[in-house]
């Protein structure tokens, strides 16, 4: 299916791209991909766009509203995700203004390991992908740190990170 530059999808993509920094980072990442993907978990999109889960959910809802794909809320062990109807590379390029015709996903151009869209209900983009939480810490009045850690961080892993941080200072 070929869309004109005046299609609601293309116009909506460009509006979203120009009005939302997190959407811009996500769509720029999509435009730069080598292969397409059938599904993107919200947790993965948050890392790619350096955005919060809430920001990504809002972006996915808007993309669903535009017809780019189907937003799926995670339930019963499934991840919150966007299942794409169009090439994410094409969506990103259309949002940037470089291309005006997002194409329906070509199964031959999917990332290795992606199942055929007609196959399974849910597919993993990357095996072993974890959910992440961004933690912010005010180190000094003018210095704020943000670190993304796995949701299932263990006490032992936290102790290892603390030990690493203790080794960083150079001036003592």
MODELLER restraints for C-alpha pairs under 7 A, 6 or more apart:
rsr = mdl.restraints
at = mdl.atoms
rsr.add(forms.Gaussian(group=physical.xy_distance, feature=features.Distance(at['CA:1:A'], at['CA:103:A']), mean=6.20, stdev=0.5))
rsr.add(forms.Gaussian(group=physical.xy_distance, feature=features.Distance(at['CA:1:A'], at['CA:104:A']), mean=6.26, stdev=0.5))
rsr.add(forms.Gaussian(group=physical.xy_distance, feature=features.Distance(at['CA:2:A'], at['CA:101:A']), mean=5.67, stdev=0.5))
rsr.add(forms.Gaussian(group=physical.xy_distance, feature=features.Distance(at['CA:2:A'], at['CA:102:A']), mean=6.89, stdev=0.5))
rsr.add(forms.Gaussian(group=physical.xy_distance, feature=features.Distance(at['CA:2:A'], at['CA:103:A']), mean=6.28, stdev=0.5))
rsr.add(forms.Gaussian(group=physical.xy_distance, feature=features.Distance(at['CA:3:A'], at['CA:101:A']), mean=5.15, stdev=0.5))
rsr.add(forms.Gaussian(group=physical.xy_distance, feature=features.Distance(at['CA:3:A'], at['CA:102:A']), mean=6.83, stdev=0.5))
rsr.add(forms.Gaussian(group=physical.xy_distance, feature=features.Distance(at['CA:4:A'], at['CA:100:A']), mean=6.66, stdev=0.5))
rsr.add(forms.Gaussian(group=physical.xy_distance, feature=features.Distance(at['CA:4:A'], at['CA:101:A']), mean=6.50, stdev=0.5))
rsr.add(forms.Gaussian(group=physical.xy_distance, feature=features.Distance(at['CA:5:A'], at['CA:100:A']), mean=5.22, stdev=0.5))
rsr.add(forms.Gaussian(group=physical.xy_distance, feature=features.Distance(at['CA:8:A'], at['CA:66:A']), mean=6.99, stdev=0.5))
rsr.add(forms.Gaussian(group=physical.xy_distance, feature=features.Distance(at['CA:9:A'], at['CA:66:A']), mean=5.30, stdev=0.5))
rsr.add(forms.Gaussian(group=physical.xy_distance, feature=features.Distance(at['CA:9:A'], at['CA:67:A']), mean=6.57, stdev=0.5))
rsr.add(forms.Gaussian(group=physical.xy_distance, feature=features.Distance(at['CA:10:A'], at['CA:94:A']), mean=6.26, stdev=0.5))
rsr.add(forms.Gaussian(group=physical.xy_distance, feature=features.Distance(at['CA:10:A'], at['CA:95:A']), mean=6.84, stdev=0.5))
rsr.add(forms.Gaussian(group=physical.xy_distance, feature=features.Distance(at['CA:10:A'], at['CA:100:A']), mean=6.91, stdev=0.5))
rsr.add(forms.Gaussian(group=physical.xy_distance, feature=features.Distance(at['CA:12:A'], at['CA:66:A']), mean=6.43, stdev=0.5))
rsr.add(forms.Gaussian(group=physical.xy_distance, feature=features.Distance(at['CA:13:A'], at['CA:95:A']), mean=4.88, stdev=0.5))
rsr.add(forms.Gaussian(group=physical.xy_distance, feature=features.Distance(at['CA:14:A'], at['CA:95:A']), mean=4.44, stdev=0.5))
rsr.add(forms.Gaussian(group=physical.xy_distance, feature=features.Distance(at['CA:14:A'], at['CA:96:A']), mean=6.76, stdev=0.5))
rsr.add(forms.Gaussian(group=physical.xy_distance, feature=features.Distance(at['CA:16:A'], at['CA:23:A']), mean=6.68, stdev=0.5))
rsr.add(forms.Gaussian(group=physical.xy_distance, feature=features.Distance(at['CA:17:A'], at['CA:23:A']), mean=5.77, stdev=0.5))
rsr.add(forms.Gaussian(group=physical.xy_distance, feature=features.Distance(at['CA:17:A'], at['CA:24:A']), mean=4.74, stdev=0.5))
rsr.add(forms.Gaussian(group=physical.xy_distance, feature=features.Distance(at['CA:17:A'], at['CA:95:A']), mean=5.83, stdev=0.5))
rsr.add(forms.Gaussian(group=physical.xy_distance, feature=features.Distance(at['CA:22:A'], at['CA:49:A']), mean=5.58, stdev=0.5))
rsr.add(forms.Gaussian(group=physical.xy_distance, feature=features.Distance(at['CA:22:A'], at['CA:51:A']), mean=5.96, stdev=0.5))
rsr.add(forms.Gaussian(group=physical.xy_distance, feature=features.Distance(at['CA:23:A'], at['CA:59:A']), mean=6.42, stdev=0.5))
rsr.add(forms.Gaussian(group=physical.xy_distance, feature=features.Distance(at['CA:25:A'], at['CA:49:A']), mean=5.01, stdev=0.5))
rsr.add(forms.Gaussian(group=physical.xy_distance, feature=features.Distance(at['CA:26:A'], at['CA:45:A']), mean=6.83, stdev=0.5))
rsr.add(forms.Gaussian(group=physical.xy_distance, feature=features.Distance(at['CA:26:A'], at['CA:48:A']), mean=6.24, stdev=0.5))
rsr.add(forms.Gaussian(group=physical.xy_distance, feature=features.Distance(at['CA:26:A'], at['CA:49:A']), mean=4.67, stdev=0.5))
rsr.add(forms.Gaussian(group=physical.xy_distance, feature=features.Distance(at['CA:27:A'], at['CA:92:A']), mean=4.40, stdev=0.5))
rsr.add(forms.Gaussian(group=physical.xy_distance, feature=features.Distance(at['CA:28:A'], at['CA:92:A']), mean=5.78, stdev=0.5))
rsr.add(forms.Gaussian(group=physical.xy_distance, feature=features.Distance(at['CA:30:A'], at['CA:88:A']), mean=5.49, stdev=0.5))
rsr.add(forms.Gaussian(group=physical.xy_distance, feature=features.Distance(at['CA:30:A'], at['CA:89:A']), mean=5.04, stdev=0.5))
rsr.add(forms.Gaussian(group=physical.xy_distance, feature=features.Distance(at['CA:30:A'], at['CA:92:A']), mean=5.25, stdev=0.5))
rsr.add(forms.Gaussian(group=physical.xy_distance, feature=features.Distance(at['CA:31:A'], at['CA:88:A']), mean=6.96, stdev=0.5))
rsr.add(forms.Gaussian(group=physical.xy_distance, feature=features.Distance(at['CA:31:A'], at['CA:89:A']), mean=4.34, stdev=0.5))
rsr.add(forms.Gaussian(group=physical.xy_distance, feature=features.Distance(at['CA:31:A'], at['CA:90:A']), mean=6.65, stdev=0.5))
rsr.add(forms.Gaussian(group=physical.xy_distance, feature=features.Distance(at['CA:31:A'], at['CA:92:A']), mean=4.26, stdev=0.5))
rsr.add(forms.Gaussian(group=physical.xy_distance, feature=features.Distance(at['CA:31:A'], at['CA:93:A']), mean=5.09, stdev=0.5))
rsr.add(forms.Gaussian(group=physical.xy_distance, feature=features.Distance(at['CA:32:A'], at['CA:89:A']), mean=6.87, stdev=0.5))
rsr.add(forms.Gaussian(group=physical.xy_distance, feature=features.Distance(at['CA:33:A'], at['CA:89:A']), mean=6.22, stdev=0.5))
rsr.add(forms.Gaussian(group=physical.xy_distance, feature=features.Distance(at['CA:35:A'], at['CA:109:A']), mean=5.66, stdev=0.5))
rsr.add(forms.Gaussian(group=physical.xy_distance, feature=features.Distance(at['CA:35:A'], at['CA:110:A']), mean=5.56, stdev=0.5))
rsr.add(forms.Gaussian(group=physical.xy_distance, feature=features.Distance(at['CA:35:A'], at['CA:111:A']), mean=5.16, stdev=0.5))
rsr.add(forms.Gaussian(group=physical.xy_distance, feature=features.Distance(at['CA:36:A'], at['CA:87:A']), mean=5.92, stdev=0.5))
rsr.add(forms.Gaussian(group=physical.xy_distance, feature=features.Distance(at['CA:36:A'], at['CA:88:A']), mean=6.00, stdev=0.5))
rsr.add(forms.Gaussian(group=physical.xy_distance, feature=features.Distance(at['CA:36:A'], at['CA:89:A']), mean=6.37, stdev=0.5))
rsr.add(forms.Gaussian(group=physical.xy_distance, feature=features.Distance(at['CA:36:A'], at['CA:109:A']), mean=5.80, stdev=0.5))
rsr.add(forms.Gaussian(group=physical.xy_distance, feature=features.Distance(at['CA:36:A'], at['CA:110:A']), mean=4.61, stdev=0.5))
rsr.add(forms.Gaussian(group=physical.xy_distance, feature=features.Distance(at['CA:36:A'], at['CA:111:A']), mean=5.69, stdev=0.5))
rsr.add(forms.Gaussian(group=physical.xy_distance, feature=features.Distance(at['CA:37:A'], at['CA:88:A']), mean=6.93, stdev=0.5))
rsr.add(forms.Gaussian(group=physical.xy_distance, feature=features.Distance(at['CA:37:A'], at['CA:110:A']), mean=5.27, stdev=0.5))
rsr.add(forms.Gaussian(group=physical.xy_distance, feature=features.Distance(at['CA:37:A'], at['CA:111:A']), mean=5.63, stdev=0.5))
rsr.add(forms.Gaussian(group=physical.xy_distance, feature=features.Distance(at['CA:38:A'], at['CA:83:A']), mean=5.96, stdev=0.5))
rsr.add(forms.Gaussian(group=physical.xy_distance, feature=features.Distance(at['CA:38:A'], at['CA:84:A']), mean=5.43, stdev=0.5))
rsr.add(forms.Gaussian(group=physical.xy_distance, feature=features.Distance(at['CA:38:A'], at['CA:117:A']), mean=6.67, stdev=0.5))
rsr.add(forms.Gaussian(group=physical.xy_distance, feature=features.Distance(at['CA:39:A'], at['CA:81:A']), mean=6.76, stdev=0.5))
rsr.add(forms.Gaussian(group=physical.xy_distance, feature=features.Distance(at['CA:39:A'], at['CA:82:A']), mean=5.60, stdev=0.5))
rsr.add(forms.Gaussian(group=physical.xy_distance, feature=features.Distance(at['CA:39:A'], at['CA:83:A']), mean=4.37, stdev=0.5))
rsr.add(forms.Gaussian(group=physical.xy_distance, feature=features.Distance(at['CA:39:A'], at['CA:84:A']), mean=5.86, stdev=0.5))
rsr.add(forms.Gaussian(group=physical.xy_distance, feature=features.Distance(at['CA:39:A'], at['CA:123:A']), mean=6.73, stdev=0.5))
rsr.add(forms.Gaussian(group=physical.xy_distance, feature=features.Distance(at['CA:39:A'], at['CA:125:A']), mean=6.73, stdev=0.5))
rsr.add(forms.Gaussian(group=physical.xy_distance, feature=features.Distance(at['CA:40:A'], at['CA:81:A']), mean=5.50, stdev=0.5))
rsr.add(forms.Gaussian(group=physical.xy_distance, feature=features.Distance(at['CA:40:A'], at['CA:82:A']), mean=5.30, stdev=0.5))
rsr.add(forms.Gaussian(group=physical.xy_distance, feature=features.Distance(at['CA:40:A'], at['CA:83:A']), mean=6.61, stdev=0.5))
rsr.add(forms.Gaussian(group=physical.xy_distance, feature=features.Distance(at['CA:40:A'], at['CA:125:A']), mean=6.52, stdev=0.5))
rsr.add(forms.Gaussian(group=physical.xy_distance, feature=features.Distance(at['CA:41:A'], at['CA:79:A']), mean=6.20, stdev=0.5))
rsr.add(forms.Gaussian(group=physical.xy_distance, feature=features.Distance(at['CA:41:A'], at['CA:80:A']), mean=5.83, stdev=0.5))
rsr.add(forms.Gaussian(group=physical.xy_distance, feature=features.Distance(at['CA:41:A'], at['CA:81:A']), mean=4.04, stdev=0.5))
rsr.add(forms.Gaussian(group=physical.xy_distance, feature=features.Distance(at['CA:41:A'], at['CA:82:A']), mean=6.38, stdev=0.5))
rsr.add(forms.Gaussian(group=physical.xy_distance, feature=features.Distance(at['CA:42:A'], at['CA:53:A']), mean=6.56, stdev=0.5))
rsr.add(forms.Gaussian(group=physical.xy_distance, feature=features.Distance(at['CA:42:A'], at['CA:56:A']), mean=6.20, stdev=0.5))
rsr.add(forms.Gaussian(group=physical.xy_distance, feature=features.Distance(at['CA:42:A'], at['CA:57:A']), mean=6.82, stdev=0.5))
rsr.add(forms.Gaussian(group=physical.xy_distance, feature=features.Distance(at['CA:42:A'], at['CA:80:A']), mean=5.60, stdev=0.5))
rsr.add(forms.Gaussian(group=physical.xy_distance, feature=features.Distance(at['CA:42:A'], at['CA:81:A']), mean=5.09, stdev=0.5))
rsr.add(forms.Gaussian(group=physical.xy_distance, feature=features.Distance(at['CA:43:A'], at['CA:53:A']), mean=6.66, stdev=0.5))
rsr.add(forms.Gaussian(group=physical.xy_distance, feature=features.Distance(at['CA:43:A'], at['CA:131:A']), mean=5.58, stdev=0.5))
rsr.add(forms.Gaussian(group=physical.xy_distance, feature=features.Distance(at['CA:43:A'], at['CA:132:A']), mean=6.57, stdev=0.5))
rsr.add(forms.Gaussian(group=physical.xy_distance, feature=features.Distance(at['CA:45:A'], at['CA:56:A']), mean=6.75, stdev=0.5))
rsr.add(forms.Gaussian(group=physical.xy_distance, feature=features.Distance(at['CA:46:A'], at['CA:52:A']), mean=5.75, stdev=0.5))
rsr.add(forms.Gaussian(group=physical.xy_distance, feature=features.Distance(at['CA:46:A'], at['CA:53:A']), mean=5.85, stdev=0.5))
rsr.add(forms.Gaussian(group=physical.xy_distance, feature=features.Distance(at['CA:46:A'], at['CA:56:A']), mean=6.03, stdev=0.5))
rsr.add(forms.Gaussian(group=physical.xy_distance, feature=features.Distance(at['CA:60:A'], at['CA:71:A']), mean=5.99, stdev=0.5))
rsr.add(forms.Gaussian(group=physical.xy_distance, feature=features.Distance(at['CA:60:A'], at['CA:82:A']), mean=6.35, stdev=0.5))
rsr.add(forms.Gaussian(group=physical.xy_distance, feature=features.Distance(at['CA:61:A'], at['CA:71:A']), mean=6.10, stdev=0.5))
rsr.add(forms.Gaussian(group=physical.xy_distance, feature=features.Distance(at['CA:63:A'], at['CA:69:A']), mean=6.71, stdev=0.5))
rsr.add(forms.Gaussian(group=physical.xy_distance, feature=features.Distance(at['CA:64:A'], at['CA:70:A']), mean=5.21, stdev=0.5))
rsr.add(forms.Gaussian(group=physical.xy_distance, feature=features.Distance(at['CA:64:A'], at['CA:71:A']), mean=5.63, stdev=0.5))
rsr.add(forms.Gaussian(group=physical.xy_distance, feature=features.Distance(at['CA:68:A'], at['CA:84:A']), mean=6.21, stdev=0.5))
rsr.add(forms.Gaussian(group=physical.xy_distance, feature=features.Distance(at['CA:68:A'], at['CA:85:A']), mean=5.76, stdev=0.5))
rsr.add(forms.Gaussian(group=physical.xy_distance, feature=features.Distance(at['CA:68:A'], at['CA:86:A']), mean=5.98, stdev=0.5))
rsr.add(forms.Gaussian(group=physical.xy_distance, feature=features.Distance(at['CA:69:A'], at['CA:82:A']), mean=6.49, stdev=0.5))
rsr.add(forms.Gaussian(group=physical.xy_distance, feature=features.Distance(at['CA:69:A'], at['CA:83:A']), mean=5.41, stdev=0.5))
rsr.add(forms.Gaussian(group=physical.xy_distance, feature=features.Distance(at['CA:69:A'], at['CA:84:A']), mean=4.14, stdev=0.5))
rsr.add(forms.Gaussian(group=physical.xy_distance, feature=features.Distance(at['CA:69:A'], at['CA:85:A']), mean=4.65, stdev=0.5))
rsr.add(forms.Gaussian(group=physical.xy_distance, feature=features.Distance(at['CA:69:A'], at['CA:86:A']), mean=6.95, stdev=0.5))
rsr.add(forms.Gaussian(group=physical.xy_distance, feature=features.Distance(at['CA:70:A'], at['CA:82:A']), mean=5.68, stdev=0.5))
rsr.add(forms.Gaussian(group=physical.xy_distance, feature=features.Distance(at['CA:70:A'], at['CA:83:A']), mean=5.10, stdev=0.5))
rsr.add(forms.Gaussian(group=physical.xy_distance, feature=features.Distance(at['CA:70:A'], at['CA:84:A']), mean=6.43, stdev=0.5))
rsr.add(forms.Gaussian(group=physical.xy_distance, feature=features.Distance(at['CA:71:A'], at['CA:81:A']), mean=6.08, stdev=0.5))
rsr.add(forms.Gaussian(group=physical.xy_distance, feature=features.Distance(at['CA:71:A'], at['CA:82:A']), mean=4.58, stdev=0.5))
rsr.add(forms.Gaussian(group=physical.xy_distance, feature=features.Distance(at['CA:71:A'], at['CA:83:A']), mean=6.40, stdev=0.5))
rsr.add(forms.Gaussian(group=physical.xy_distance, feature=features.Distance(at['CA:72:A'], at['CA:80:A']), mean=5.68, stdev=0.5))
rsr.add(forms.Gaussian(group=physical.xy_distance, feature=features.Distance(at['CA:72:A'], at['CA:81:A']), mean=5.28, stdev=0.5))
rsr.add(forms.Gaussian(group=physical.xy_distance, feature=features.Distance(at['CA:72:A'], at['CA:82:A']), mean=6.01, stdev=0.5))
rsr.add(forms.Gaussian(group=physical.xy_distance, feature=features.Distance(at['CA:73:A'], at['CA:80:A']), mean=4.47, stdev=0.5))
rsr.add(forms.Gaussian(group=physical.xy_distance, feature=features.Distance(at['CA:73:A'], at['CA:81:A']), mean=6.58, stdev=0.5))
rsr.add(forms.Gaussian(group=physical.xy_distance, feature=features.Distance(at['CA:74:A'], at['CA:80:A']), mean=3.88, stdev=0.5))
rsr.add(forms.Gaussian(group=physical.xy_distance, feature=features.Distance(at['CA:85:A'], at['CA:104:A']), mean=5.95, stdev=0.5))
rsr.add(forms.Gaussian(group=physical.xy_distance, feature=features.Distance(at['CA:85:A'], at['CA:105:A']), mean=6.26, stdev=0.5))
rsr.add(forms.Gaussian(group=physical.xy_distance, feature=features.Distance(at['CA:86:A'], at['CA:102:A']), mean=6.29, stdev=0.5))
rsr.add(forms.Gaussian(group=physical.xy_distance, feature=features.Distance(at['CA:86:A'], at['CA:103:A']), mean=5.50, stdev=0.5))
rsr.add(forms.Gaussian(group=physical.xy_distance, feature=features.Distance(at['CA:86:A'], at['CA:104:A']), mean=4.21, stdev=0.5))
rsr.add(forms.Gaussian(group=physical.xy_distance, feature=features.Distance(at['CA:86:A'], at['CA:105:A']), mean=4.95, stdev=0.5))
rsr.add(forms.Gaussian(group=physical.xy_distance, feature=features.Distance(at['CA:87:A'], at['CA:102:A']), mean=6.39, stdev=0.5))
rsr.add(forms.Gaussian(group=physical.xy_distance, feature=features.Distance(at['CA:87:A'], at['CA:103:A']), mean=5.73, stdev=0.5))
rsr.add(forms.Gaussian(group=physical.xy_distance, feature=features.Distance(at['CA:87:A'], at['CA:104:A']), mean=5.82, stdev=0.5))
rsr.add(forms.Gaussian(group=physical.xy_distance, feature=features.Distance(at['CA:87:A'], at['CA:105:A']), mean=4.69, stdev=0.5))
rsr.add(forms.Gaussian(group=physical.xy_distance, feature=features.Distance(at['CA:90:A'], at['CA:102:A']), mean=4.42, stdev=0.5))
rsr.add(forms.Gaussian(group=physical.xy_distance, feature=features.Distance(at['CA:90:A'], at['CA:103:A']), mean=6.39, stdev=0.5))
rsr.add(forms.Gaussian(group=physical.xy_distance, feature=features.Distance(at['CA:91:A'], at['CA:102:A']), mean=5.50, stdev=0.5))
rsr.add(forms.Gaussian(group=physical.xy_distance, feature=features.Distance(at['CA:93:A'], at['CA:99:A']), mean=5.17, stdev=0.5))
rsr.add(forms.Gaussian(group=physical.xy_distance, feature=features.Distance(at['CA:94:A'], at['CA:100:A']), mean=5.02, stdev=0.5))
rsr.add(forms.Gaussian(group=physical.xy_distance, feature=features.Distance(at['CA:94:A'], at['CA:101:A']), mean=6.74, stdev=0.5))
rsr.add(forms.Gaussian(group=physical.xy_distance, feature=features.Distance(at['CA:94:A'], at['CA:102:A']), mean=6.54, stdev=0.5))
rsr.add(forms.Gaussian(group=physical.xy_distance, feature=features.Distance(at['CA:107:A'], at['CA:116:A']), mean=6.31, stdev=0.5))
rsr.add(forms.Gaussian(group=physical.xy_distance, feature=features.Distance(at['CA:114:A'], at['CA:123:A']), mean=6.76, stdev=0.5))
rsr.add(forms.Gaussian(group=physical.xy_distance, feature=features.Distance(at['CA:114:A'], at['CA:125:A']), mean=6.77, stdev=0.5))
rsr.add(forms.Gaussian(group=physical.xy_distance, feature=features.Distance(at['CA:115:A'], at['CA:123:A']), mean=6.66, stdev=0.5))
rsr.add(forms.Gaussian(group=physical.xy_distance, feature=features.Distance(at['CA:130:A'], at['CA:150:A']), mean=6.34, stdev=0.5))
rsr.add(forms.Gaussian(group=physical.xy_distance, feature=features.Distance(at['CA:131:A'], at['CA:150:A']), mean=5.82, stdev=0.5))
rsr.add(forms.Gaussian(group=physical.xy_distance, feature=features.Distance(at['CA:131:A'], at['CA:151:A']), mean=5.68, stdev=0.5))
rsr.add(forms.Gaussian(group=physical.xy_distance, feature=features.Distance(at['CA:132:A'], at['CA:148:A']), mean=6.07, stdev=0.5))
rsr.add(forms.Gaussian(group=physical.xy_distance, feature=features.Distance(at['CA:132:A'], at['CA:149:A']), mean=5.42, stdev=0.5))
rsr.add(forms.Gaussian(group=physical.xy_distance, feature=features.Distance(at['CA:132:A'], at['CA:150:A']), mean=4.44, stdev=0.5))
rsr.add(forms.Gaussian(group=physical.xy_distance, feature=features.Distance(at['CA:132:A'], at['CA:151:A']), mean=5.36, stdev=0.5))
rsr.add(forms.Gaussian(group=physical.xy_distance, feature=features.Distance(at['CA:133:A'], at['CA:148:A']), mean=5.43, stdev=0.5))
rsr.add(forms.Gaussian(group=physical.xy_distance, feature=features.Distance(at['CA:133:A'], at['CA:149:A']), mean=5.51, stdev=0.5))
rsr.add(forms.Gaussian(group=physical.xy_distance, feature=features.Distance(at['CA:133:A'], at['CA:150:A']), mean=6.25, stdev=0.5))
rsr.add(forms.Gaussian(group=physical.xy_distance, feature=features.Distance(at['CA:133:A'], at['CA:151:A']), mean=6.02, stdev=0.5))
rsr.add(forms.Gaussian(group=physical.xy_distance, feature=features.Distance(at['CA:134:A'], at['CA:146:A']), mean=6.39, stdev=0.5))
rsr.add(forms.Gaussian(group=physical.xy_distance, feature=features.Distance(at['CA:134:A'], at['CA:147:A']), mean=5.59, stdev=0.5))
rsr.add(forms.Gaussian(group=physical.xy_distance, feature=features.Distance(at['CA:134:A'], at['CA:148:A']), mean=4.24, stdev=0.5))
rsr.add(forms.Gaussian(group=physical.xy_distance, feature=features.Distance(at['CA:134:A'], at['CA:149:A']), mean=6.47, stdev=0.5))
rsr.add(forms.Gaussian(group=physical.xy_distance, feature=features.Distance(at['CA:135:A'], at['CA:146:A']), mean=5.50, stdev=0.5))
rsr.add(forms.Gaussian(group=physical.xy_distance, feature=features.Distance(at['CA:135:A'], at['CA:147:A']), mean=5.35, stdev=0.5))
rsr.add(forms.Gaussian(group=physical.xy_distance, feature=features.Distance(at['CA:135:A'], at['CA:148:A']), mean=6.14, stdev=0.5))
rsr.add(forms.Gaussian(group=physical.xy_distance, feature=features.Distance(at['CA:136:A'], at['CA:144:A']), mean=6.85, stdev=0.5))
rsr.add(forms.Gaussian(group=physical.xy_distance, feature=features.Distance(at['CA:136:A'], at['CA:145:A']), mean=5.55, stdev=0.5))
rsr.add(forms.Gaussian(group=physical.xy_distance, feature=features.Distance(at['CA:136:A'], at['CA:146:A']), mean=4.38, stdev=0.5))
rsr.add(forms.Gaussian(group=physical.xy_distance, feature=features.Distance(at['CA:136:A'], at['CA:147:A']), mean=6.57, stdev=0.5))
rsr.add(forms.Gaussian(group=physical.xy_distance, feature=features.Distance(at['CA:137:A'], at['CA:144:A']), mean=5.71, stdev=0.5))
rsr.add(forms.Gaussian(group=physical.xy_distance, feature=features.Distance(at['CA:137:A'], at['CA:145:A']), mean=5.11, stdev=0.5))
rsr.add(forms.Gaussian(group=physical.xy_distance, feature=features.Distance(at['CA:137:A'], at['CA:146:A']), mean=6.38, stdev=0.5))
rsr.add(forms.Gaussian(group=physical.xy_distance, feature=features.Distance(at['CA:138:A'], at['CA:144:A']), mean=4.41, stdev=0.5))
rsr.add(forms.Gaussian(group=physical.xy_distance, feature=features.Distance(at['CA:138:A'], at['CA:145:A']), mean=6.27, stdev=0.5))
rsr.add(forms.Gaussian(group=physical.xy_distance, feature=features.Distance(at['CA:139:A'], at['CA:145:A']), mean=6.76, stdev=0.5))
